[in-house]
Structure formats: structure tokens, C-alpha cells
Amino acid sequence: MEAPIYWPTFFFLLFSAIACAFAVAVVVTPNIVRMAFYLVLSLAATAGLFFLAGADFVGAMQLMIYVGGTLVLLVFGVMLTSQDRFISMKTSGFELGVAVTLGVCLFVVLAYCARSIPEWHGMKAKQVSAVPLEPTAAPLGMGLLGARVDGPDRSGYLLVFEIISVHLLVVLVGAAYLARARGKKNLLVE
């Protein structure tokens, strides 16, 4: 007899593989246009993970603000300010080593956290079937305010939303740095 396919598990593995693969591609590709495209794909896959986790508000904000914001900042903020063709960036071995070290450290911390919290192990099939479905937008509004509707003692989406909002700041600083570095190079050439 064939084993049943668990679609949430399949989509979790698919979205996490896409997010991780394109995050690595962002670090190793020298072309800035491809880097921006890979970053958009990685962030979109992360939004898919938020939707799978039931954090619809955070997933929607991830798509609207961070994917759109990243695209606008990198494409319009950097590419349109350059005077000549967009050049490739060379990543030094030291920078690549720092990126790999930080990535591995973050992965270890997140894996430890995910395995140490019993509430994160998921619900059993009987518990999932007992959860009532509410076809309203009230959970999204409550999530925006930081309140969870599935339990009074749990924190809401607000902390997660604030944590991932740091990403937009990093992209903004990176775009400004790239535009400024290209501006200095163009001034030196003239």
C-alpha cells in the first residue's frame, strides 16, 4: 500500500528548499541583477512558509512590503542611479567565509529553538480537526495588534513582523552603499 502524501509537509519542504537554495545563490552570485531576482524568490518562498504556518498577515506583509520593497530598492534605487552598465561584484573569500559562518550559527540557533519548544512540534490530526475555521478578517486585524486568537497566553505576530522588518533596513543600507560606491567609482573615472 502506498504511503499517503501529506501536502503541508510537501509544501513546507518545497518552500524551505527554494528559500535556502536562493538565499545561497544571493551570496555566491556576482551579478547584482541576478542577486536581486534570487532575493525576491527567496523572500517569496519565505512568505509561503509563513502562510503554511498560519501567519497569514505576516506572509501577506512579506509579499507586499519586503518582496516589493526589495525589488524597488535594488532595481530602481541602484540600477537607475548608475551611469554605465551594471558591473559584477566580486565576493572575497573572507566575506564568503563570514557569510557561511554566520549562516551556520543562525541555523544552529534556530534548529535548537525549534526542537526545544514543545508547542512547535505541531498538532496531532485530532487537534487540527477540532480547530474551528473562521471566514473573517478578524484574526488578521488581531494579528496586526499583536494578539493571537488561538490562545490568550501566546504572543502575536507583532514580534515576528518587527524582526523581519529589519530586512528592509538592511536592503536599504545595501542599496545606498552600492549606489554610493558606484558614484565614487564614476567620479574617479571622470
C-alpha positions in Angstrom: 0.0 0.0 0.0 1.2 3.4 -0.9 2.1 5.9 1.8 -0.3 9.0 1.8 1.1 12.3 0.6 0.9 15.0 3.3 0.5 18.2 1.3 1.5 20.6 4.1 4.7 18.7 4.6 5.4 18.6 0.9 4.9 22.3 0.5 6.9 23.0 3.7 9.9 21.1 2.2 9.4 22.7 -1.2 9.2 26.3 0.1 12.1 25.8 2.5 14.3 24.2 -0.2 13.5 27.1 -2.5 14.2 29.7 0.2 17.5 28.1 1.2 18.7 27.5 -2.3 18.1 31.0 -3.5 19.5 32.5 -0.3 22.8 30.7 -1.0 22.5 31.9 -4.6 22.2 35.5 -3.4 25.5 35.2 -1.5 27.5 33.5 -4.3 26.3 35.2 -7.5 28.4 38.1 -8.7 25.7 39.7 -10.8 23.6 42.2 -8.9 20.6 41.9 -11.1 20.5 38.1 -10.6 21.2 38.7 -6.9 18.1 40.8 -6.7 16.0 38.2 -8.5 17.3 35.4 -6.3 16.5 37.5 -3.2 12.9 38.1 -4.4 12.5 34.4 -4.9 13.9 33.6 -1.5 11.7 36.1 0.2 8.6 34.9 -1.7 9.3 31.3 -0.6 9.7 32.6 3.0 6.2 34.2 2.6 4.9 30.8 1.6 6.3 29.3 4.8 4.5 32.0 6.8 1.3 31.1 5.0 1.8 27.4 5.8 2.4 28.3 9.5 -0.9 30.1 9.6 0.6 33.5 9.9 -1.4 35.0 7.0 -0.8 38.6 8.0 3.0 38.2 8.2 3.0 36.3 4.9 1.0 39.0 3.1 3.2 41.7 4.5 6.3 39.7 3.5 5.0 39.7 -0.1 3.8 43.3 -0.2 6.5 45.1 1.6 9.6 43.1 1.6 9.4 41.4 -1.8 8.1 44.6 -3.4 10.4 46.8 -1.4 13.5 44.8 -2.2 12.6 44.9 -5.9 12.0 48.6 -5.9 15.1 49.4 -3.8 17.5 47.3 -5.8 16.1 47.8 -9.3 15.2 51.5 -9.1 17.5 52.7 -6.3 20.7 51.1 -7.6 20.3 50.3 -11.2 18.8 53.6 -12.3 21.4 55.7 -10.5 24.4 54.1 -12.3 25.9 55.9 -15.2 27.2 52.8 -17.1 26.4 49.2 -17.5 25.9 47.3 -14.2 29.1 45.6 -13.2 29.5 42.3 -11.4 30.5 42.3 -7.7 33.3 40.0 -6.6 32.9 38.5 -3.2 36.2 37.9 -1.4 37.0 34.6 0.3 36.9 36.4 3.7 33.4 37.8 3.1 32.1 34.4 1.9 33.6 32.8 5.0 31.9 35.3 7.2 28.6 34.7 5.5 28.9 30.9 5.8 29.9 31.2 9.5 27.0 33.5 10.3 24.6 31.3 8.4 25.7 28.2 10.1 25.5 29.8 13.5 22.0 31.1 12.8 20.9 27.7 11.6 22.2 26.0 14.8 20.4 28.5 17.0 17.1 28.2 15.0 17.3 24.4 14.9 17.9 24.2 18.6 15.0 26.6 19.3 12.7 24.6 17.0 13.5 21.3 18.7 13.4 22.6 22.3 9.9 24.2 22.4 7.2 21.5 22.7 4.5 23.8 21.2 6.4 24.0 18.0 6.2 20.3 17.3 2.8 20.7 15.7 -0.6 19.4 16.4 -2.0 15.9 16.1 -4.6 15.1 13.5 -7.4 15.2 16.1 -6.4 18.6 17.3 -6.3 20.0 13.8 -9.8 18.7 13.0 -11.1 20.3 16.2 -9.9 23.8 15.3 -12.9 25.9 14.2 -12.5 27.8 10.9 -13.5 31.5 11.0 -14.0 33.0 7.5 -13.5 36.6 8.7 -10.6 39.1 8.7 -10.7 39.5 12.5 -7.6 37.2 13.0 -5.6 39.4 10.6 -6.6 42.6 12.5 -5.9 40.9 15.8 -2.5 39.7 14.5 -1.7 43.3 13.5 -2.4 44.4 17.0 -0.2 41.7 18.4 -2.9 39.4 19.8 -3.3 35.7 19.0 -6.8 34.4 18.6 -5.8 30.8 19.2 -4.7 31.2 22.8 -4.7 34.0 25.4 -1.2 33.3 26.7 0.6 33.4 23.4 2.4 36.3 21.7 1.1 37.5 18.4 2.6 38.3 15.0 3.9 41.7 16.0 7.3 40.5 17.3 7.8 38.4 14.2 6.7 41.2 12.0 9.2 43.6 13.7 12.0 41.1 13.5 11.6 40.5 9.7 11.2 44.3 9.1 14.9 44.6 9.9 15.5 43.0 6.5 14.1 46.0 4.7 16.5 48.3 6.6 19.4 46.0 5.6 18.4 46.1 1.9 18.0 49.9 2.1 21.5 50.3 3.5 22.9 47.9 1.0 21.3 49.7 -1.9 22.6 53.1 -0.6 26.1 51.6 -0.2 26.1 50.1 -3.7 24.8 53.4 -5.3 27.4 55.4 -3.3 30.3 53.1 -4.2 29.4 53.2 -7.9 29.1 57.0 -7.7 32.6 57.3 -6.2 34.0 55.0 -9.0 32.3 57.1 -11.7 33.8 60.3 -10.2 37.3 58.7 -10.2 37.0 57.7 -13.8 36.0 61.1 -15.0 
